[in-house]
Amino acid sequence: MGSNNISIARPNESRYYYHFIKVGFFSSSTAKLYMPMPGAEDMRELTSSIVAGERLSFICPFDGSLETVWARSEYDAGDVIIGLHVGTTTTEVPPATATQTVQIDMDIDDVSYEFDFAAAGTNTFSQGNILMFTVDPTTQLGDCHFMIVLKFDVTT
């Protein structure tokens, strides 16, 4: 007699998963700003990371990379630099100097601009690292919106 068992192969699951972080705030500053991370008790941007690392950074659950950041501002923000800051072990917050930056001229207000970190070079991080992001506009941003796109390798 034949077997009544059915065997169906499970499709391979993806090794890579994308994670999206939405950030938004109002700023009249032209200084380098640390982006507040969602889930913080206070969503205001800061010009220093020393006193509020818990509002600005998070731990990476897997190895991965910063693929891109999309940005949009209420005003012509001029040349804008977005920075990826990666902290390794024995640091409370990532260093003030970015691991990688991308600069774009955001010369038209209310238009979305892509900051392509995948093409920029050093955009990777390791499981257990702590990440932070900065934006450094030439002129004020006003109401601004960001979409940070991370890619995680869930096999790590």
N, C-alpha and C positions, 0 to 999 in steps of 0.2 A: 504494500500500500504506500501511497505517496505521502509526503509530509504536508501538514497544514500550516507550517511556519512560513511567514512572508518576511523577507529581508529587504529593506529599502535603505539604500545608501543615503546618509545625511549629507546635504551639500556642505562644501567647505565654507566655514565662516571667515569673514574678512579678518585679516591680521591688523588692519588699520581702522581706527575709528576717529571721526572728526568731532571736535568739541567747539561750540560757538559761545563766545562770551560777549554779551551786549553791555556797553558802557555808555553813559550819557551824563552830561552836567552842563552848567553854565559857567563861563569863565571870561573875565575881563582882563586877565593877566597875559603878559607876553613872556613870562618866565617858563622854564621847563616845569611841567606839571606831571605828577604821578597820578595815574588813573586809579580811581577807587574800584575795587572788585565787588561785583554783586554779592549780596549776603552780608556785607559789612553793616555795622550799626549806623554808619554815617557815610553817605555817598558823595561827600565833597572831595574835590581834587585837592592835592597838597603840593607845596613846593619843596618839601623835605620828607624823606622816608624814615628818618631816624625815630620819630616819636609815634609813628602809627603803622608800623609794618604789618600788623594784623589786618588793617583795612585795605592794604595795597597789594598784598602778595598771597600766593597759595602754593601748596606742595604739589609737585607733579606725581601722579599715580603710576605713570609708565614713562618709558623713553619716548621721545617724540620730537616734534618740530613746530615752529611758528610758520605757518604757510603764508598767511596774508593778514593785513589789517585794512579794513575799509573805514574811511573817515569822511565826515560831512560837517560843515560848520555854517552858522547863520551869517557869518561875515566872510569877506575876502581875508583869509588867514595868512596869505603870503607863503613864503617857503616854510614848510612844516616838516619837522623831523620826528619820527616815531621810533622809540627805542625799546629793544628787548633786553631786559636785565636778568641775568641768570646767577643765582647764588648756589654755591655748593655747600658741602659740610662745613661746620664750625662758623657759619655766618648767620646772624639773626635775620638780616634782610639782604637782598642782592646789592651789589655795589652800585654807587651813584653813576659810574661810567657804564654805559650800555655795552653789552656783548656784541650787539649788531644794531645798526640804525639804517633807516631808509628815509630819504628826503624827497618830497614832492612839492611842487608849487600849486597850492590850493588857491588859485587866483580868482575863482568864480564861486560866489556864495551859493549855498543850497544845492551843491553838486557833490555826488559821492566820488571819492578818489580811492584807488587801490594802492596800498603800500606792499609790494611783492617781496616778502622776506625769503621765499623759497629760491628766488633768483639772486638774492643779495650775498649769500655766503654762509656765515656762521649763524644758523637759525635753529640749531638743535639743543636739546637738553636731555638730562638723564632722570630716571626714576629717583625720586627723593630730592631733586633740586627744588629750589624755591624761585618762582618767577614774579616779575613785576614789569609794568609797561609805562612808558612816559610819552608825552607829547610836548613838543617845543615849537610853538608858533612864532612867526615874525611879528604878527599883529594879533589882536584879541580874536578868540574863537566865537564868543557869544554862546548861544545854544549849540552844543556839539554832540555828535553821535559817533560811536565806534562799534565795529563788529570785528572781534579778534577770532581768527580761525586757527585752531591748533589741530595737529594730527598726532594721535597716540598709537604706538605699537603695543597692543595689548598682550603680546606674547612675552613681554619683559617683566 
